[in-house]
Amino acid sequence: MTKKQRAKLLIEGLKKEYPEVKCALIYSKPHELLIATRLSAQCTDKRVNMVTPALFERFPDIESFADADVSEVEEYIKSCGLYKTKAVDIVSMCRMLRNEYDSVVPDTIEKLVKLPGVGRKTANLIVGDLYGKPAIVCDTHVIRLSGRLGLSDGTKDALNVEKQLSTLLPESESLGFCHRLVWHGRLVCTARNPKCESCSIGMYCKNYSK
């Protein structure tokens, strides 16, 4: 079985298992997804979703974040970890959005990665979820499962995995496939003690027999 054949089977198998999927982060405005994604670094989506309602109520738009005192933002996001760095990035990115992008979240990866604290994972999520463009979001679950399933060479480098997946996934399926891998990684193919006996896509997995 070639990698492309395996990818096709996995796309269909995951669609049956998780027919309706979306980003687990809760947001109502474009910049809120950008901020929530920054907060999710080394933090669970569940924790981020607990923190953001009060944060977004206090700072309801890009302008209020741009004018915010970093120390006040810190107080709202302390439980997310690395909060000092994240607070600086959030205020800085919103200042850049206001000053250089007319308070509009960009729709290209090239512009998004210029924002403080924004890497390719965040940029891909934004262009995919907000703007409906082809995107491959390589978080820890996608990186881990891509290696286990035989879609990548096992590297833990996100950009390398993104490049490998881009040769296997149809553009129309790429974002949904990544979202489904995330859910599968949380519920079944966990980092430790994966539940192989109850895995619905085990027959297509390169490492299932191991």
LINKAKA-V120554 format. One record per pair of residues at least 24 apart in sequence whose ideal C-beta (glycine too) atoms are under 10 Angstrom apart, sorted by the first residue. I is the first residue (numbers start at 1). J is the second residue. Records with the same first field share a line. If there is no record, write none. Layout:
BEGIN
I: J, J
END
This chain:
BEGIN
1: 150, 204, 206
2: 168
3: 149, 150, 151, 152, 164, 165, 167, 168, 206
4: 151, 167, 168, 169, 170
5: 168, 204
6: 149, 150, 151, 168, 201, 204, 205, 206
7: 146, 149, 150, 151, 165, 167, 168, 169, 170, 173, 177, 204
8: 168, 169, 170, 173, 204
9: 201, 203, 204
10: 145, 146, 149, 150, 151, 168, 169, 177, 180, 181, 184, 201, 204, 205
11: 168, 169, 170, 173, 174, 176, 177, 180, 201, 204
12: 173, 201, 204
13: 180, 184, 199, 200, 201, 202, 203, 204, 205
14: 145, 173, 176, 177, 179, 180, 181, 183, 184, 200, 201, 204
15: 173, 176, 177, 180
16: 200, 201
17: 180, 183, 184, 187, 188, 199, 200, 201
18: 176, 179, 180, 181, 182, 183, 184, 187, 200
19: 180
20: 176, 179
21: 175, 176, 177, 178, 179, 180, 181, 182, 183, 184
22: 129, 175, 176, 179, 183
23: 125, 128, 129, 130, 137, 175, 178, 179, 182
24: 48, 49, 179, 182, 183, 186
25: 49, 52, 125, 129
26: 50, 52, 53, 56
27: 52, 56, 129, 130
28: 56
29: 56, 60, 61, 62, 105, 130
30: 62, 97, 104, 105, 106, 107, 126, 129, 130, 131
31: 56, 59, 61, 62, 65, 90, 93, 94, 97, 103, 104, 105, 126, 130
32: 56, 59, 60, 61, 62, 65, 105
33: 105, 122, 125, 126, 129, 130
34: 62, 90, 93, 94, 97, 105, 106, 112, 115, 117, 118, 122, 123, 125, 126, 130
35: 59, 62, 65, 73, 77, 86, 89, 90, 93, 94, 117
36: 80, 122, 125
37: 117, 118, 119, 121, 122, 123, 125, 126, 129, 137, 139
38: 77, 80, 82, 85, 86, 87, 89, 90, 93, 115, 116, 117, 118, 119, 122
39: 76, 77, 79, 80, 81, 82, 83, 86, 87, 89, 90, 117
40: 80, 86, 121, 122, 125, 139
41: 80, 81, 82, 85, 86, 89, 117, 119, 121, 122, 139
42: 80, 81, 82, 86, 140
43: 77, 79, 80, 81, 82, 83, 86
44: 80, 81, 186
45: 139, 182, 186
47: 77, 79, 80, 81
48: 77, 79, 80
50: 79, 80
51: 76, 77, 78, 79, 80, 83
52: 76, 77, 80
55: 80, 90
59: 90, 91, 94
61: 94, 98, 103
62: 93, 94, 95, 96, 97, 98, 101, 102, 103, 104, 105
63: 94, 95, 97, 98, 103
64: 94
65: 90, 91, 92, 93, 94, 95, 97, 98
66: 90, 91, 92, 93, 94, 95, 96, 97, 98, 99, 103
67: 91, 94, 95, 98
68: 94, 95
85: 116, 117
86: 117
88: 116, 117
89: 115, 116, 117, 118
90: 116, 117
91: 116
92: 116, 117
93: 117, 118, 122
105: 130, 131
106: 130, 131
107: 131, 132, 133
108: 133
109: 133, 135
119: 158, 159
120: 158, 159, 162
121: 158, 159, 162, 178
124: 158, 162, 174, 175, 178
125: 175, 178, 179
127: 175
128: 174, 175, 176, 178, 179
129: 175, 179
132: 175
133: 171, 174, 175
134: 166, 169, 170, 171, 172, 173, 174, 175
135: 162, 171, 174, 175, 176, 178
136: 161, 162, 163, 164, 165, 166, 168, 169, 171, 174, 175, 177, 178
137: 162, 165, 174, 175, 177, 178, 179, 181, 182
138: 162, 163, 164, 165, 178, 181
139: 178, 181, 182, 185
140: 182, 185, 191
141: 178, 179, 181, 182, 183, 184, 185, 186, 189, 190, 191
142: 177, 178, 179, 180, 181, 182, 184, 185
143: 181, 185
144: 181, 185, 189, 190, 191, 194
145: 178, 180, 181, 182, 184, 185, 188, 189, 194, 201, 205
146: 178, 181
147: 206, 207
148: 185, 189, 194, 196, 205, 206, 207, 208, 210
149: 181, 184, 189, 201, 202, 204, 205, 206, 207, 208
150: 204, 205, 206, 207, 208
151: 177, 181, 206
154: 206, 207
END
